Amino acid sequence: MKNNLTIRFALATVWIATVVTSSVETAQTTEFGTTPQQNEVREPGMHPPFDVTLESSYTAAGKAKFRGADFSKSDAYNVSLGLSTRAQMNEHWSIPLELRSRNLFLGSPAGVPVPENIHTLEFGTGLSYRPNDRWRFMALVSPTLYKFSDLGGNDTGVSGDLTAMWNYSPSLKFMFGVVFSPDSDLKVLPIAGLDWAINDQLDLRLMFPKPRLIYAPNDHWSFHVGADLNMATFRTSDSLGTSIGLPQYNDALGTYRDIRIGAGVGYRINKTLSVEADAGYSVNRQIDYTQIDERVEFDPAPYAGLSLRLSF
């Protein structure tokens, strides 16, 4: 366990050192599927804008269902760390850079192929083209490490996406594109969304993977209702299947998915730091083993989450 954590933090440290000491400038940072966040104007020679997001959530125990039978309950604790920046090549072209570590800790019912933990590390890069103030096109490729123990040649994968953002007006933006994930149960996923600033206080942000309606009465407080998709493609350990008498689940490829609806509150502490808390219900949580053509489903259950965002 200690070695696994050392590997993850070493990779993250190397990546941070690379992007922070870079001499390139950036104009925007964006997390895929969300509205680009405008940054303050920066003087030449300053380091790139840099976003760090730490998210944690807990989904209460729900009964596990496998092969038509009910088993004991399983809960889920999620911790995710995301880093992103953008290297500006010129006024039209830039290179997005992202690093995300997903860590899930699950209750593992006896006799069910539910791993006790899931750890993945995803790096994303590509090209972004902004021909004018109204359009932005982006192609992103994301190599991913599916686990951190018993590593083999099939424990890495590649996904990607093609997206376009259209600024129809100062208050209305449209986004559309397609996501490719060959190892997921959803290999090709078309996506579309919009961000509509209804007025100075209301924003309808129908963007994958967190559509929501936001009410911001002032510069510090915000309130929202919406949905959230938490998803990770992973591989099980070499012994998970053997431990439950189902050897086909050794080193098996799976997709964990948790669809949640809820409400929350956010507080912007200063220009660089904000915090958000939310709670609601997990309405669809499952692990899909596509190659085996079987899945584990969990009963709906309450959840609560907390996140921090640092932008500088």
C-alpha positions as CSV (number, residue, x, y, z in Angstrom):
1,M,0.0,0.0,0.0
2,K,2.8,2.4,0.9
3,N,4.6,1.7,-2.3
4,N,1.5,2.4,-4.3
5,L,1.0,5.8,-2.7
6,T,4.7,6.6,-3.3
7,I,4.3,5.9,-7.0
8,R,1.2,8.1,-7.3
9,F,2.7,11.0,-5.4
10,A,6.0,10.8,-7.3
11,L,4.2,11.0,-10.7
12,A,2.1,13.9,-9.5
13,T,5.2,15.8,-8.2
14,V,7.1,15.4,-11.4
15,W,4.2,16.6,-13.4
16,I,3.6,19.6,-11.2
17,A,7.2,20.6,-11.4
18,T,7.2,20.4,-15.2
19,V,4.1,22.6,-15.7
20,V,4.8,25.2,-13.0
21,T,8.3,25.9,-14.1
22,S,7.4,26.2,-17.7
23,S,7.9,29.5,-19.4
24,V,4.8,29.3,-21.6
25,E,1.7,31.4,-20.9
26,T,-1.9,30.3,-20.8
27,A,-5.2,32.2,-21.3
28,Q,-7.8,29.8,-20.0
29,T,-8.1,26.6,-18.0
30,T,-10.9,24.1,-18.5
31,E,-12.0,20.8,-17.2
32,F,-13.5,18.6,-19.9
33,G,-17.3,19.0,-20.1
34,T,-17.4,22.2,-18.0
35,T,-17.5,25.8,-18.8
36,P,-14.1,27.3,-19.4
37,Q,-13.0,29.5,-16.4
38,Q,-11.6,32.9,-17.4
39,N,-8.4,33.8,-15.6
40,E,-7.0,37.2,-14.8
41,V,-4.7,38.9,-17.3
42,R,-1.1,37.8,-16.7
43,E,2.1,39.6,-17.4
44,P,4.6,38.0,-19.7
45,G,6.9,35.6,-17.9
46,M,4.4,34.6,-15.2
47,H,3.8,30.9,-14.7
48,P,0.7,29.3,-16.3
49,P,-2.7,29.4,-14.6
50,F,-3.0,26.2,-12.6
51,D,-6.1,24.5,-11.2
52,V,-6.0,21.9,-8.4
53,T,-9.2,20.2,-7.4
54,L,-9.6,17.8,-4.5
55,E,-13.0,16.0,-4.2
56,S,-14.2,13.5,-1.7
57,S,-17.6,11.9,-1.2
58,Y,-19.2,9.1,0.7
59,T,-22.1,6.9,-0.6
60,A,-24.0,5.1,2.1
61,A,-24.3,1.3,2.0
62,G,-26.7,-0.2,-0.4
63,K,-27.6,-3.9,-0.9
64,A,-25.4,-5.5,-3.6
65,K,-27.2,-7.5,-6.4
66,F,-25.3,-10.1,-8.5
67,R,-26.6,-12.8,-10.8
68,G,-30.2,-12.2,-9.7
69,A,-29.4,-12.6,-5.9
70,D,-29.2,-10.1,-3.1
71,F,-26.1,-9.9,-1.0
72,S,-25.0,-7.8,1.9
73,K,-24.6,-4.1,1.7
74,S,-21.7,-2.1,0.2
75,D,-20.7,1.5,0.7
76,A,-18.3,3.7,-1.2
77,Y,-15.8,6.4,-0.3
78,N,-14.3,8.4,-3.1
79,V,-11.2,10.7,-3.2
80,S,-10.2,12.3,-6.5
81,L,-7.3,14.7,-7.1
82,G,-7.2,16.7,-10.4
83,L,-4.5,19.0,-11.8
84,S,-4.9,21.1,-15.0
85,T,-3.3,23.8,-16.9
86,R,-2.9,25.0,-20.5
87,A,0.3,25.8,-22.5
88,Q,-0.4,28.6,-24.9
89,M,1.4,28.3,-28.2
90,N,0.0,31.4,-29.8
91,E,-3.3,33.3,-29.9
92,H,-5.1,30.4,-31.6
93,W,-3.4,27.2,-30.5
94,S,-2.8,25.8,-27.0
95,I,-2.0,22.5,-25.4
96,P,-4.3,21.3,-22.5
97,L,-2.6,19.3,-19.7
98,E,-4.5,17.3,-17.1
99,L,-3.7,14.8,-14.5
100,R,-6.3,13.0,-12.4
101,S,-6.0,10.4,-9.7
102,R,-9.2,8.5,-8.8
103,N,-9.3,6.4,-5.6
104,L,-12.4,4.4,-4.5
105,F,-12.7,2.4,-1.3
106,L,-15.6,0.0,-1.4
107,G,-17.3,-2.4,1.0
108,S,-16.7,-5.8,-0.4
109,P,-19.6,-8.3,0.2
110,A,-18.6,-12.0,0.4
111,G,-19.1,-13.9,-2.8
112,V,-19.4,-10.8,-5.0
113,P,-16.8,-9.4,-7.4
114,V,-16.5,-6.0,-5.7
115,P,-12.8,-4.9,-5.2
116,E,-12.0,-3.4,-1.8
117,N,-10.3,-0.4,-3.6
118,I,-9.9,1.0,-7.1
119,H,-7.0,3.3,-7.9
120,T,-6.4,4.8,-11.4
121,L,-4.2,7.6,-12.7
122,E,-5.1,9.4,-15.9
123,F,-3.0,11.9,-17.9
124,G,-4.6,14.0,-20.6
125,T,-3.2,16.2,-23.3
126,G,-4.0,17.2,-26.9
127,L,-4.6,20.3,-28.9
128,S,-7.0,23.2,-28.5
129,Y,-7.8,25.6,-31.4
130,R,-9.6,28.9,-31.0
131,P,-10.0,30.6,-34.4
132,N,-12.0,33.5,-33.0
133,D,-14.0,34.6,-29.9
134,R,-17.0,32.4,-30.7
135,W,-15.5,29.0,-31.3
136,R,-13.1,26.6,-29.6
137,F,-12.2,23.1,-30.8
138,M,-10.3,20.5,-28.7
139,A,-9.0,17.0,-29.2
140,L,-7.8,15.2,-26.1
141,V,-6.1,11.9,-25.6
142,S,-5.9,10.3,-22.1
143,P,-3.6,7.4,-21.3
144,T,-4.7,5.7,-18.1
145,L,-3.2,3.4,-15.6
146,Y,-6.0,1.0,-14.4
147,K,-4.4,-0.2,-11.2
148,F,-1.2,0.1,-9.1
149,S,-0.5,-3.5,-8.0
150,D,0.3,-6.7,-9.9
151,L,1.0,-4.6,-13.0
152,G,0.9,-6.2,-16.4
153,G,0.9,-5.2,-20.1
154,N,-2.9,-4.9,-20.2
155,D,-3.2,-2.6,-17.1
156,T,-3.0,0.6,-19.2
157,G,-5.6,2.0,-21.7
158,V,-6.2,5.1,-23.8
159,S,-9.4,7.1,-24.1
160,G,-10.1,10.5,-25.8
161,D,-12.6,13.0,-26.8
162,L,-13.4,15.5,-29.6
163,T,-15.3,18.6,-28.4
164,A,-16.4,22.0,-29.7
165,M,-17.5,25.1,-27.7
166,W,-19.7,27.8,-29.4
167,N,-20.2,31.1,-27.8
168,Y,-23.5,32.0,-29.3
169,S,-23.8,35.2,-27.2
170,P,-22.1,36.6,-24.0
171,S,-24.7,34.8,-21.9
172,L,-25.1,31.5,-23.9
173,K,-22.6,28.8,-24.8
174,F,-23.1,25.5,-26.5
175,M,-20.9,22.4,-26.2
176,F,-21.0,19.2,-28.3
177,G,-18.7,16.3,-29.0
178,V,-18.0,12.7,-28.6
179,V,-16.0,10.6,-26.0
180,F,-14.1,7.5,-27.0
181,S,-13.3,4.9,-24.3
182,P,-12.6,1.5,-25.9
183,D,-12.2,-0.3,-22.5
184,S,-15.4,1.1,-21.0
185,D,-18.9,-0.4,-21.2
186,L,-19.8,2.9,-23.1
187,K,-17.1,2.8,-25.8
188,V,-18.5,5.8,-27.8
189,L,-20.5,8.4,-26.0
190,P,-22.0,11.5,-27.8
191,I,-22.3,14.5,-25.5
192,A,-24.0,17.9,-25.8
193,G,-24.7,20.7,-23.4
194,L,-25.2,24.4,-22.8
195,D,-24.3,27.1,-20.3
196,W,-26.9,29.8,-20.1
197,A,-26.3,32.8,-17.8
198,I,-30.0,33.6,-17.3
199,N,-29.2,36.7,-15.3
200,D,-26.5,38.0,-12.9
201,Q,-27.5,35.4,-10.3
202,L,-28.9,32.4,-12.2
203,D,-26.8,30.1,-14.4
204,L,-28.2,27.0,-16.1
205,R,-25.1,24.8,-16.7
206,L,-26.1,21.6,-18.5
207,M,-22.6,20.3,-19.0
208,F,-21.3,16.7,-18.7
209,P,-20.5,15.3,-16.2
210,K,-22.1,17.8,-13.7
211,P,-25.3,19.4,-15.1
212,R,-26.7,21.9,-12.6
213,L,-28.7,25.1,-11.9
214,I,-26.7,27.6,-10.0
215,Y,-27.9,30.5,-7.9
216,A,-25.1,33.0,-6.9
217,P,-26.5,35.9,-4.8
218,N,-23.1,37.5,-4.5
219,D,-19.4,37.0,-5.3
220,H,-18.8,34.6,-2.4
221,W,-21.9,32.3,-2.0
222,S,-23.5,29.9,-4.6
223,F,-26.2,27.3,-4.3
224,H,-27.0,24.6,-6.8
225,V,-29.2,21.6,-7.7
226,G,-28.2,19.0,-10.2
227,A,-26.6,15.7,-11.0
228,D,-23.2,14.2,-11.0
229,L,-21.6,11.2,-12.8
230,N,-18.7,9.5,-11.0
231,M,-17.0,7.0,-13.3
232,A,-13.8,5.0,-13.5
233,T,-12.5,2.2,-15.7
234,F,-10.2,-0.2,-13.8
235,R,-8.8,-3.7,-13.5
236,T,-9.2,-6.0,-10.6
237,S,-6.3,-7.6,-8.7
238,D,-4.9,-11.0,-9.8
239,S,-6.6,-12.7,-6.9
240,L,-10.1,-11.1,-6.6
241,G,-11.8,-13.9,-8.5
242,T,-10.0,-16.7,-6.8
243,S,-11.0,-15.3,-3.4
244,I,-14.7,-15.6,-4.2
245,G,-14.5,-18.8,-6.2
246,L,-14.9,-17.0,-9.6
247,P,-11.5,-17.0,-11.2
248,Q,-12.7,-15.2,-14.3
249,Y,-12.7,-12.1,-12.2
250,N,-9.0,-12.2,-11.7
251,D,-7.4,-9.2,-13.5
252,A,-10.9,-8.4,-15.0
253,L,-11.7,-5.2,-16.8
254,G,-14.5,-3.2,-15.1
255,T,-16.3,0.1,-15.2
256,Y,-17.5,1.7,-11.9
257,R,-20.3,4.2,-12.3
258,D,-22.2,6.2,-9.7
259,I,-25.0,8.6,-10.9
260,R,-26.2,11.0,-8.2
261,I,-28.7,13.8,-7.9
262,G,-28.6,16.4,-5.1
263,A,-28.1,20.0,-4.0
264,G,-25.2,21.9,-2.5
265,V,-23.6,25.1,-1.5
266,G,-20.3,26.7,-2.4
267,Y,-18.2,29.5,-0.8
268,R,-15.4,31.4,-2.6
269,I,-13.0,32.2,0.2
270,N,-10.8,34.4,-2.1
271,K,-9.6,34.7,-5.7
272,T,-7.7,31.4,-5.6
273,L,-9.6,29.2,-3.1
274,S,-13.2,27.9,-3.0
275,V,-15.0,25.1,-1.2
276,E,-18.2,23.3,-2.1
277,A,-20.4,20.8,-0.1
278,D,-23.3,18.8,-1.5
279,A,-25.6,16.0,-0.6
280,G,-28.3,13.9,-2.2
281,Y,-29.1,10.4,-3.5
282,S,-27.1,7.9,-5.5
283,V,-29.7,6.6,-7.9
284,N,-27.7,4.3,-10.1
285,R,-24.5,2.7,-8.8
286,Q,-22.9,-0.4,-10.5
287,I,-19.8,-2.2,-11.6
288,D,-20.0,-3.4,-15.2
289,Y,-17.6,-6.2,-16.3
290,T,-18.1,-5.8,-20.0
291,Q,-15.9,-8.6,-21.2
292,I,-17.5,-11.1,-18.9
293,D,-21.0,-9.6,-19.6
294,E,-21.9,-9.4,-15.9
295,R,-22.5,-6.6,-13.5
296,V,-22.9,-5.8,-9.8
297,E,-25.7,-3.3,-9.0
298,F,-26.2,-1.5,-5.7
299,D,-29.5,-0.2,-4.2
300,P,-30.0,3.6,-4.2
301,A,-28.5,5.3,-1.1
302,P,-27.8,8.8,0.3
303,Y,-24.4,10.5,-0.4
304,A,-22.5,13.5,0.8
305,G,-19.5,15.2,-0.7
306,L,-17.0,18.0,-0.1
307,S,-14.5,19.6,-2.6
308,L,-11.8,22.2,-2.7
309,R,-10.5,24.1,-5.7
310,L,-7.3,26.1,-5.8
311,S,-6.7,28.3,-8.9
312,F,-3.5,30.4,-9.3
